[in-house]
Amino acid sequence: MKAIVFNHYDFDNETVWGGNLIAENLSKMRHLRLLIINGLTTSGSLGCLSDELRYVNWCYYPFKYLPSNFQPNQLVELILENSSIEQLWKGKKVL
């Protein structure tokens, strides 16, 4: 899978997603290039993100940091509107 768009407004309360995204499931998507998440409640922890990501738009990103093993060498745009992020990652990162 190369692209995922989760928009809370596209789902009703009776869907399988139930308006909740399990962060561990994103960690399994190694070849993801585009990620858009808008208005979903997120549970769990985010162990990693695909190093192939080029575009990320995650409104209400619930974590304080991006995963430390995330290598954003191909990232073109990062939008974390209304997020809980304090800094992009802990420590130093060579890009």
N, C-alpha and C positions, 0 to 999 in steps of 0.2 A: 504494500500500500504506500502510495507516495503523497497523498493529500488527505487531510481530514478537516472538516468544517463542522463544528458543533455550535449551533445557535440555539439557545434555550427557547427562543420564541418559535422555533420550528417544531417543538415537541409539546404535546399536551401532558397533563399529569398522569395519564394512564399508560404511558409508553414504557418500554423495557428500560430505557435509560432513567426514567423518573427524575430527570433534571440533575442527576448526580454522575460525575465522572470519577472513575477509579484511577488514580494517578499511576499505579503500577502497570496498568494496561498500556499506557503511553510509553513506558520504559521498554516494552517488548517490540516496539515498532522501529526497527533499525534503519529503514530506508525512507523514512518520512522526510519530505522536502517542504511541505506547506502545512502549517498548523494554525487554525483559527478556532478559538474557543471564546464564546461570548455568553456570559450569564449563567454558566453551570456551576453548581456547587461541586467542589472537588474533595474527595476523601482519600486517605492513604498518604503515601509519601512518593515523591518522584525521584527514583534512583538514578535515572539518566534520561537524556534526550538524544535523538538521532543526530549524529554529527553531519548528516547530509541536509539538515534544515537550512532553507534559504530565506524563509519568511515565517515569522511567528507573530501572531496578533492574539494575545491572551488577556482579555478584559478580566479584571479581578483575579489575577494570578495570586494564589493563596500562600505562596512560600516566601521566605525571606531572601533566598538566594536561588540562582539557577544551579542545577546539579554540578558539582565540582569536576566531574569527568566529562562534561559537555565541552566539545572542541568546536566552537562556532566559526571555523575557517571559511565556510561557504555562506554564512549568514549575511544577507543583504539588508533586511529590515527586521527590527525587534520592537514591538509595540506592547507595552505592559500597562495599559491604562487602568487606573483605579486599583493598582495591585498592592500587595503587602511587601513587595521587594524592598530591601534595605540597601543592598549593593548587589552587583551582578553575580559575584561569586566570592568565596572566601579565598584569601591568599592571592598569589600572583599567577597570571596566565599570559603566556607568550602567544601572540596571534600572528 
